[in-house]
Amino acid sequence: MTYNDILPGIFLDRPNRFIAQVEINGVVEIVHVKNTGRCRELLLPGATVYVQHCCHPGRKTQYDLIAVKKGALLINMDAQAPNKVAAEYLPQLFPDLTSLRPEVTYGDSRFDFAMETPSDHWFIEVKGVTLEQDGIACFPDAPTLRGVKHLNALTRCLSEGYRAMILFIVQMKGVTQFHPNDITHPEFGQALRTADHAGVELRAVDCLVTPDSIMADAAVPVELC
């Protein structure tokens, strides 16, 4: 996926989870943060960021925060990007798919995708990953009861004849593995291990990221130890 009208800036502050103060062309602007996660290791004063200029009527801000530099890494932190990246990536991963539908309700859960191949019907949940620690991608960066619920629901799907997958879109290049973030949310890590044991497919893929684009690239090993 690609973005238009991208500009560099310098991150200054994040008064709340929805907005940030960014210096753009020498002027301090209020910027919408398209990620409500903590992102504490990313949004540090002085960090180089990339914002998208938006001129939609009725908006309170003229800019969206899209990506941030963390050392040598460029990390896309747009929370809406992973599903769009997954929609482009899944047909490559499953060349024989016959149907891919977004936002599908099953029971009391809503999954990001339902996918059909000639032999199987899948439910797929997508999670964006922006947390990197010593070359390892980790999820979540904050407790996610919703994530645990999705894993439990994917596990139940298996008993009813469906196949299920959780796909972690690592919104950067340069990691060697994916780990559940057991320190931040041990319940998610346990639910992920339970889902894996039940037969839910666990996949992670890194991304080629530029200031104005993000595209799935290579599979990343998922390690649960």
RAFENCOR-V510486 format. One record per pair of residues at least 4 apart in sequence whose ideal C-beta (glycine too) atoms are under 6 Angstrom apart, sorted by the first residue. I is the first residue (numbers start at 1). J is the second residue. If there is no record, write none. Layout:
# RAFENCOR-V510486
i=I j=J
i=I j=J
This chain:
# RAFENCOR-V510486
i=1 j=84
i=1 j=214
i=2 j=212
i=2 j=213
i=3 j=52
i=3 j=66
i=3 j=212
i=5 j=52
i=5 j=53
i=6 j=50
i=6 j=52
i=6 j=211
i=6 j=212
i=7 j=24
i=7 j=51
i=8 j=50
i=9 j=22
i=9 j=23
i=9 j=24
i=9 j=49
i=9 j=51
i=10 j=23
i=11 j=22
i=11 j=43
i=11 j=47
i=11 j=49
i=12 j=21
i=13 j=21
i=14 j=20
i=14 j=43
i=17 j=36
i=18 j=33
i=19 j=30
i=20 j=31
i=20 j=33
i=20 j=65
i=21 j=28
i=22 j=29
i=22 j=31
i=22 j=49
i=23 j=28
i=24 j=29
i=29 j=63
i=30 j=61
i=31 j=51
i=31 j=61
i=31 j=63
i=31 j=65
i=32 j=61
i=32 j=64
i=33 j=65
i=34 j=64
i=34 j=78
i=34 j=79
i=35 j=77
i=35 j=79
i=37 j=141
i=37 j=142
i=38 j=141
i=38 j=142
i=39 j=43
i=42 j=68
i=42 j=70
i=47 j=68
i=48 j=69
i=49 j=65
i=49 j=68
i=50 j=66
i=50 j=67
i=50 j=211
i=51 j=63
i=51 j=65
i=52 j=64
i=52 j=66
i=53 j=63
i=54 j=64
i=66 j=78
i=67 j=74
i=67 j=76
i=67 j=211
i=68 j=75
i=68 j=77
i=69 j=74
i=70 j=75
i=73 j=172
i=73 j=174
i=74 j=209
i=75 j=130
i=75 j=171
i=75 j=172
i=76 j=81
i=76 j=171
i=76 j=209
i=76 j=214
i=77 j=130
i=79 j=128
i=81 j=85
i=81 j=214
i=82 j=126
i=82 j=128
i=82 j=169
i=83 j=112
i=83 j=126
i=85 j=89
i=85 j=169
i=85 j=214
i=85 j=216
i=86 j=90
i=86 j=126
i=86 j=167
i=89 j=216
i=90 j=100
i=91 j=97
i=94 j=117
i=96 j=117
i=96 j=118
i=97 j=115
i=97 j=117
i=98 j=116
i=99 j=116
i=100 j=115
i=101 j=114
i=102 j=113
i=104 j=111
i=104 j=114
i=105 j=110
i=109 j=153
i=111 j=123
i=111 j=125
i=112 j=124
i=112 j=125
i=112 j=126
i=113 j=124
i=114 j=123
i=115 j=122
i=115 j=124
i=116 j=121
i=120 j=163
i=121 j=162
i=122 j=163
i=123 j=157
i=123 j=162
i=123 j=164
i=124 j=165
i=124 j=167
i=125 j=150
i=125 j=166
i=126 j=167
i=127 j=139
i=127 j=168
i=128 j=169
i=128 j=171
i=129 j=137
i=129 j=139
i=129 j=168
i=129 j=170
i=130 j=171
i=131 j=138
i=131 j=141
i=132 j=137
i=132 j=175
i=133 j=138
i=135 j=175
i=135 j=176
i=136 j=177
i=136 j=179
i=137 j=170
i=137 j=175
i=137 j=178
i=138 j=179
i=138 j=181
i=139 j=181
i=140 j=144
i=140 j=181
i=140 j=185
i=140 j=188
i=143 j=185
i=144 j=188
i=147 j=188
i=148 j=187
i=148 j=188
i=148 j=191
i=151 j=191
i=151 j=195
i=154 j=164
i=154 j=195
i=154 j=200
i=155 j=195
i=155 j=198
i=155 j=200
i=157 j=162
i=157 j=164
i=158 j=164
i=158 j=198
i=158 j=199
i=164 j=200
i=165 j=201
i=166 j=202
i=167 j=203
i=168 j=178
i=168 j=204
i=170 j=175
i=170 j=204
i=170 j=206
i=170 j=220
i=171 j=207
i=172 j=209
i=173 j=206
i=173 j=208
i=177 j=221
i=177 j=223
i=178 j=204
i=178 j=220
i=178 j=222
i=179 j=223
i=180 j=189
i=180 j=192
i=182 j=186
i=182 j=189
i=193 j=224
i=195 j=200
i=196 j=202
i=202 j=222
i=204 j=220
i=204 j=222
i=205 j=216
i=205 j=219
i=206 j=217
i=206 j=218
i=206 j=220
i=207 j=214
i=207 j=216
i=207 j=217
i=208 j=215
i=208 j=217
i=209 j=214
